[in-house]
Amino acid sequence: MFKGCFVAVVTPFKRGEIDEAAFKELVRFLVEKGVDGIVPCGTTGESPALSREEQRRLIKLAVKEARKRVAVIAGTGSNNTKEAEELTEFAKDCGADGALVVAPYYNKPTPRGLESHYRRLERIGLPLVIYNIPSRTGINIPPGIVAKLSQLNNIVGIKEASGSMDQVSSIIAQSEPNFSVLSGDDSLTLPILSLGGVGVVSVVANILPKETHDLVSSYLRGDIERAKQLHYKLFDLFKAMFVETNPLPIKTAMARLGMIEKEWRLPLEAMEEENEEKLERTLSSYGLI
């Protein structure tokens, strides 16, 4: 079972190319701060703007730098099942601990098509975490399909980012007992934990890994009050990271903290000045700048 705090790692760029030195330094920083795992090449890692060769390179770097000290769940999803197969097989061969597989976007598959897609990938033999994010993909994976997939040996969890607590409740109620439900929204981590979720794939943890990890670990060990305190302490920062399209705010914040260059790939562009000023004020209120 994957549980705890997993970090949706950004992809640092420098003059248009992947900044491998900054990426490796970020992985080392996250490992040292005690997170439970890292997730390269997800939405926060700008996977739609990466070539397949760049994705392979990042997955390989993440595995190498993690050195089995934390889990590496590689983003290997695609709207092309064959392409997702190839990338998932690569992740398995280079030593990743699991794969995060987003629902196929744009194609808008039927529930039957979704089930067939994930069943095909499950045969590869690498533990898979389904990724449900309707706001990005245009489709919602029905809880009943998730429940059926949870019965398969190598489909071990879901990153749930629908924003619906009813959906989370339905998934947990219908799925296998050891199926990991991970929050896909930082601000909903505590509510999802209260329903029976076991962790988060976090954006904020790129800059506050220890605090995010402590929120989850406090809840899982039964210290609900401590988890609530951390939730409310971090809440404004959670929301600030989504004032514009992810990963623009988190990368802007990380650049302001000197962790990476202030760079992303088109079609993403710089934050609106007004929103960047709001982000600055939030970072300042937390004593980060």
C-alpha positions as CSV (number, residue, x, y, z in Angstrom):
1,M,0.0,0.0,0.0
2,F,1.2,3.5,-0.9
3,K,0.4,5.8,2.0
4,G,1.7,9.1,3.4
5,C,3.0,12.2,1.7
6,F,4.1,12.0,-2.0
7,V,5.4,15.0,-3.8
8,A,4.2,16.0,-7.3
9,V,7.7,17.1,-8.3
10,V,8.1,20.1,-10.6
11,T,10.3,19.9,-13.7
12,P,12.9,22.7,-13.5
13,F,13.9,24.2,-16.8
14,K,16.9,26.4,-17.7
15,R,17.0,28.1,-21.1
16,G,14.4,25.8,-22.5
17,E,16.0,22.5,-21.4
18,I,15.5,20.4,-18.3
19,D,17.7,21.6,-15.5
20,E,19.0,18.2,-14.3
21,A,21.1,19.6,-11.6
22,A,18.2,21.5,-10.0
23,F,16.0,18.4,-10.4
24,K,18.5,16.2,-8.6
25,E,18.9,18.8,-5.9
26,L,15.2,19.0,-5.4
27,V,14.9,15.2,-5.1
28,R,17.6,15.1,-2.5
29,F,16.0,17.9,-0.5
30,L,12.6,16.1,-0.5
31,V,14.2,12.8,0.6
32,E,16.1,14.5,3.4
33,K,12.9,16.2,4.7
34,G,11.3,12.8,5.2
35,V,8.6,12.5,2.5
36,D,7.2,9.1,1.7
37,G,7.6,9.3,-2.0
38,I,8.1,11.4,-5.1
39,V,6.0,11.6,-8.3
40,P,8.0,12.9,-11.4
41,C,6.3,13.6,-14.7
42,G,2.8,14.3,-13.4
43,T,0.7,17.4,-14.0
44,T,2.9,19.5,-11.7
45,G,5.9,18.2,-13.7
46,E,4.4,19.6,-16.9
47,S,4.2,16.1,-18.5
48,P,2.2,17.3,-21.5
49,A,5.0,19.6,-22.5
50,L,7.8,16.9,-22.2
51,S,9.0,14.7,-24.9
52,R,8.9,11.0,-24.3
53,E,12.7,10.9,-24.1
54,E,12.6,13.7,-21.5
55,Q,10.1,11.8,-19.5
56,R,12.3,8.7,-19.5
57,R,15.3,10.8,-18.5
58,L,13.4,12.3,-15.5
59,I,12.1,9.0,-14.3
60,K,15.6,7.5,-14.5
61,L,17.1,10.4,-12.6
62,A,14.4,10.3,-9.9
63,V,15.0,6.5,-9.3
64,K,18.8,7.1,-9.2
65,E,18.6,10.0,-6.8
66,A,16.0,8.4,-4.5
67,R,18.1,5.3,-4.1
68,K,15.2,3.4,-2.7
69,R,15.0,5.7,0.3
70,V,11.6,6.8,-0.8
71,A,9.1,5.4,-3.3
72,V,9.2,6.7,-6.8
73,I,5.8,6.7,-8.5
74,A,6.5,7.7,-12.1
75,G,3.9,9.6,-14.2
76,T,3.4,7.3,-17.2
77,G,-0.1,8.2,-18.4
78,S,-1.2,9.1,-21.9
79,N,-4.4,9.3,-24.0
80,N,-2.7,6.7,-26.2
81,T,-2.8,3.2,-24.5
82,K,0.2,1.9,-26.4
83,E,2.3,4.9,-25.5
84,A,1.3,4.6,-21.8
85,E,2.3,0.9,-22.0
86,E,5.7,1.7,-23.3
87,L,6.4,4.3,-20.7
88,T,5.1,2.2,-17.9
89,E,7.3,-0.7,-19.0
90,F,10.2,1.7,-19.0
91,A,9.5,2.8,-15.5
92,K,9.3,-0.8,-14.3
93,D,12.6,-1.7,-16.1
94,C,14.5,1.3,-14.5
95,G,13.4,0.5,-11.0
96,A,10.4,2.7,-10.2
97,D,8.2,1.6,-7.4
98,G,5.0,2.4,-9.1
99,A,3.3,4.4,-11.9
100,L,0.7,7.2,-11.8
101,V,-1.6,6.8,-14.7
102,V,-3.9,9.6,-15.6
103,A,-7.3,8.9,-17.2
104,P,-7.0,9.2,-21.0
105,Y,-7.7,12.8,-21.9
106,Y,-9.4,14.3,-25.0
107,N,-10.5,10.8,-26.3
108,K,-13.3,10.8,-23.7
109,P,-13.4,7.0,-23.4
110,T,-16.5,5.2,-22.1
111,P,-16.4,3.4,-18.7
112,R,-15.8,0.2,-20.6
113,G,-12.9,1.9,-22.5
114,L,-11.4,3.2,-19.2
115,E,-11.5,-0.3,-17.7
116,S,-9.9,-1.9,-20.7
117,H,-7.1,0.8,-20.7
118,Y,-6.2,0.2,-17.1
119,R,-6.5,-3.6,-17.4
120,R,-4.0,-3.5,-20.3
121,L,-1.5,-1.5,-18.2
122,E,-2.0,-3.7,-15.1
123,R,-0.6,-6.7,-17.0
124,I,2.8,-5.0,-17.1
125,G,3.3,-5.9,-13.4
126,L,4.2,-2.5,-11.9
127,P,2.0,-1.2,-9.1
128,L,-0.4,1.3,-10.7
129,V,-2.1,4.4,-9.1
130,I,-5.1,5.6,-11.1
131,Y,-5.2,9.4,-11.5
132,N,-8.7,10.9,-11.7
133,I,-8.7,14.6,-12.5
134,P,-11.8,15.5,-14.5
135,S,-11.0,19.2,-14.8
136,R,-7.9,18.2,-16.9
137,T,-9.1,15.1,-18.7
138,G,-12.7,16.0,-19.5
139,I,-14.0,12.7,-18.0
140,N,-14.6,11.3,-14.5
141,I,-13.7,7.7,-13.7
142,P,-16.9,6.2,-12.1
143,P,-16.4,4.8,-8.6
144,G,-17.8,1.5,-9.8
145,I,-15.0,1.1,-12.4
146,V,-12.4,2.1,-9.8
147,A,-13.8,-0.6,-7.5
148,K,-13.6,-3.3,-10.2
149,L,-10.0,-2.2,-11.0
150,S,-9.1,-2.3,-7.3
151,Q,-9.6,-6.1,-7.4
152,L,-6.6,-6.5,-9.8
153,N,-3.3,-7.4,-8.3
154,N,-1.3,-4.4,-9.7
155,I,-3.8,-1.6,-9.4
156,V,-3.1,-0.5,-5.9
157,G,-4.6,3.0,-5.5
158,I,-6.0,6.2,-6.9
159,K,-5.0,9.8,-6.8
160,E,-8.4,11.4,-6.5
161,A,-8.7,15.0,-7.7
162,S,-12.4,15.3,-8.6
163,G,-13.0,17.6,-5.6
164,S,-16.0,15.5,-4.7
165,M,-16.2,14.0,-1.2
166,D,-19.1,11.9,-2.3
167,Q,-16.9,10.4,-5.0
168,V,-14.2,9.7,-2.5
169,S,-16.7,8.1,-0.1
170,S,-18.1,5.9,-2.9
171,I,-14.6,4.7,-4.0
172,I,-13.6,3.8,-0.4
173,A,-16.9,2.1,0.3
174,Q,-16.8,-0.1,-2.9
175,S,-13.1,-0.8,-3.3
176,E,-10.8,-3.4,-1.8
177,P,-9.7,-2.8,1.9
178,N,-6.0,-2.3,1.0
179,F,-6.7,0.1,-1.9
180,S,-4.9,3.4,-1.3
181,V,-6.9,6.6,-1.8
182,L,-4.6,9.6,-2.1
183,S,-5.8,13.2,-2.2
184,G,-5.0,15.0,-5.4
185,D,-5.7,18.4,-3.8
186,D,-3.7,19.7,-0.9
187,S,-6.6,21.6,0.7
188,L,-8.7,18.4,0.7
189,T,-6.1,16.1,2.2
190,L,-7.6,16.3,5.7
191,P,-11.2,15.7,4.6
192,I,-10.1,12.8,2.5
193,L,-8.1,11.3,5.4
194,S,-11.2,11.6,7.5
195,L,-13.1,9.5,5.0
196,G,-10.5,6.7,5.0
197,G,-7.9,8.1,2.6
198,V,-4.2,7.3,3.4
199,G,-2.2,10.2,1.9
200,V,-1.7,12.9,-0.6
201,V,0.2,13.6,-3.8
202,S,1.1,17.2,-2.9
203,V,2.1,20.3,-4.8
204,V,2.9,22.4,-1.7
205,A,5.3,19.8,-0.5
206,N,7.8,21.0,-3.1
207,I,8.5,23.9,-0.7
208,L,7.1,22.6,2.6
209,P,7.7,18.8,2.6
210,K,8.2,18.4,6.3
211,E,5.0,20.2,7.2
212,T,2.9,18.4,4.6
213,H,4.3,15.1,5.7
214,D,3.6,15.9,9.3
215,L,0.0,16.7,8.6
216,V,-0.6,13.3,7.0
217,S,1.5,11.3,9.5
218,S,-0.2,13.0,12.4
219,Y,-3.6,11.9,11.2
220,L,-2.5,8.4,10.4
221,R,-1.1,7.8,13.8
222,G,-4.3,9.2,15.4
223,D,-3.2,12.7,16.4
224,I,-6.2,14.4,14.8
225,E,-5.8,17.7,16.6
226,R,-2.3,18.1,15.3
227,A,-3.4,17.3,11.8
228,K,-6.2,19.9,12.0
229,Q,-3.7,22.5,13.3
230,L,-1.4,21.9,10.4
231,H,-4.3,21.9,7.9
232,Y,-5.5,25.3,9.0
233,K,-1.9,26.6,9.3
234,L,-1.2,25.7,5.7
235,F,-4.6,26.3,4.2
236,D,-4.0,29.7,2.7
237,L,-0.8,28.4,1.1
238,F,-2.7,25.4,-0.3
239,K,-5.2,27.7,-2.0
240,A,-2.5,30.1,-3.2
241,M,-0.9,27.3,-5.2
242,F,-4.0,27.1,-7.4
243,V,-4.7,30.8,-7.9
244,E,-3.7,30.1,-11.5
245,T,-3.0,27.0,-13.4
246,N,-0.7,24.5,-11.7
247,P,2.3,24.5,-11.8
248,L,2.6,28.2,-12.4
249,P,2.2,29.3,-8.7
250,I,4.4,26.6,-7.2
251,K,7.2,27.2,-9.8
252,T,6.9,31.0,-9.2
253,A,7.2,30.4,-5.5
254,M,10.2,28.0,-5.8
255,A,12.0,30.5,-8.1
256,R,11.3,33.2,-5.5
257,L,12.9,30.9,-2.9
258,G,15.9,30.3,-5.1
259,M,15.2,26.7,-5.7
260,I,14.7,26.7,-9.5
261,E,14.7,29.1,-12.4
262,K,11.5,31.0,-13.1
263,E,10.7,29.1,-16.2
264,W,8.0,26.8,-17.7
265,R,7.1,25.7,-21.2
266,L,4.5,27.1,-23.6
267,P,1.5,27.0,-23.7
268,L,2.0,28.0,-20.0
269,E,3.0,31.6,-19.5
270,A,3.8,33.8,-16.5
271,M,1.3,34.5,-13.8
272,E,-0.9,37.6,-14.0
273,E,0.8,40.4,-12.0
274,E,-2.1,40.7,-9.6
275,N,-2.1,36.9,-8.8
276,E,1.7,36.9,-8.4
277,E,1.4,39.7,-5.9
278,K,-1.1,37.7,-3.9
279,L,1.2,34.7,-4.0
280,E,4.1,36.9,-2.7
281,R,1.9,38.2,0.2
282,T,1.0,34.6,1.1
283,L,4.7,33.5,1.0
284,S,5.6,36.5,3.2
285,S,2.9,35.7,5.7
286,Y,4.4,32.2,6.2
287,G,7.8,33.7,6.7
288,L,9.2,32.0,3.6
289,I,10.4,35.3,2.0
